[in-house]
Each structure stands twice: as C-alpha cells, then as structure tokens.
Amino acid sequence: MAAVDTRMPALYIGHGAPPLLDDALWSGQLAELSADLPRPTAILIVSAHWESAPISLSASGAPLVYDFGGFDPKYYEMTYRTPDASDLARKVAALMPATQPVHQHATRGLDHGAWVPLTIMYPAADVPVLQMSLPTEDPGTLLEIGRRLRPLRDEGVLIIGSGFLTHGLRYLREFRIDAPAPGWSTEFDHWASEAIARGDVDALANFRELAPGMPYAHPTVEHYTPLFVTLGASVDPSTPAEQIIDGFWMGLSKRSLLVA
C-alpha cells in the first residue's frame, strides 16, 4: 500500500440502525459525503459494537454480524462482500506498540456499525474494509491509537469512528425516525458541537463531568468514544473538525465530523 497524492480525511459518523438504509434524508447525506471524498485505497472502521481488548481485527470474507433484533427480515439477508484487507491488517498491527499486541480474528465479520453506513457510502463494496475493535473507553488511550493510525491516511486509507453522538436508547419514549429529540439529547449535542467548534479535545474527553444531559445521553459510552480515534488521527487534534452532518434520528444526535 503505497503513499498517494491526497491525504485522506478521517471521519466520525453516526451509524444508525438497519432502518437507516430506508431513510432518504440521512442516506442521501452519507452518500453525498462519500462522493465528495477522494476514493480510498481501503477503509479502517472502529465501531461502537465491537468492544474487545487487546485490539482485534476483523477477518476478510467473513459473514456479516447481524447484531440487532426485531427488524424486518430483509436486513438479515443483506450481504456486503468487500475485497481482501489483509494488507491493511498487517499495516495496522505494525503501527501498534509491541506492548499492545493485535489479535487477528479468524471468523468475525463486519457488524452493523460498519456495514450499514458503508452500504450507503460505498454500495459497490469494491473497497477493502477492515474493522478494528474498540479496546477501551479511555479517551486518552483512544487518541493515542488514532495518532498511531494517522500515517495510514497518507496511503489513502479512510479512518472512520462509527458511533452516535447521543445514544440514550433506554430513555427514549418514542421509537420513530422523526421522533422529537429529548432535552438531554439536544443539550449534549449543543455542548459537543460548541466544544468541537473550539477544537477543545480536553472538554470532549471530560464529557462525564462537563457535558449536560449526562448520563442520559450516554448511559454507556461506546457510541461516543470512537470519536477519539478520529480526533487522534487528525494532523492537529486541536484544529476544529468540520461538522458535516447534524440533526436527529429517533431523537438521537447524528452529528458527524470530518478532520483534516
């Protein structure tokens, strides 16, 4: 995987649930986003739905993980077969310190935090995709992992943190795509948007103490913390990221970011 002329950006995106595939607005936003990007040589995605330490990597060609329940049967029949990503797996492993061994998983495929948005963004499935597990919820450690992954961007690799800027599912009263956003969701979203606009990584990392809407916005934090892999992969994490998608879906913030 050689250096390319254009450094790829890094993204933090909301991944929704399988019904995102039928949401014309959000699908259109994700499709427009990918159309505006240089074509990646490969994609490395960190999803909220794979928490595992040590760092683990998905297996090329493995079946999708249908890690959801109660949806239309059609979603359980979907496939997303992408080219072999073994070369990228070797690169990722080499970038990690010797004290943090990387586990190459033999059978695990992409979960819905990866394949749902990528089905929209790269529907031809013609880009190698590797999923990396989320090994910790500590922002500082995830920033360092992102920093180590940063050189991949110069080789055309698109690094994506996939989560949801608010994710208090247990506190939602309505489960409709157009449901109004609860106060805790709008307050956290507004706070995060302002911190992102300032490039205030320290504030974002101290969300438990500083952010309004907690702990309702994130009763568990795995949908928020992929943000720090993305910020760590930035050339300068203190440079404000571009906020490329905003708004709410089922009352949850789908705010998404692009970092240079």
Protein Blocks (a to p, Z undefined) as FASTA:
>chain_A
ZZdfbdcddddddebjfklmmmmklmmmmmmmmmmpccdfbdcdddfklccdddddddeh
iacdddbehiafklmmgccddddfklmmmmmmmmpcfklccdddfkbccdfklmmmmmmm
mmnopaccdddddfbfbfklmmmmmmmmmmmmmnopacdddddfbfcfklpfbdcfklcc
dfklmmmmmmmmmmmmnopaklmmmmmmmpghiaklmmbfklmmmmmmmmmmpmblmlcc
ddfbgcjeehiafbdcddZZ
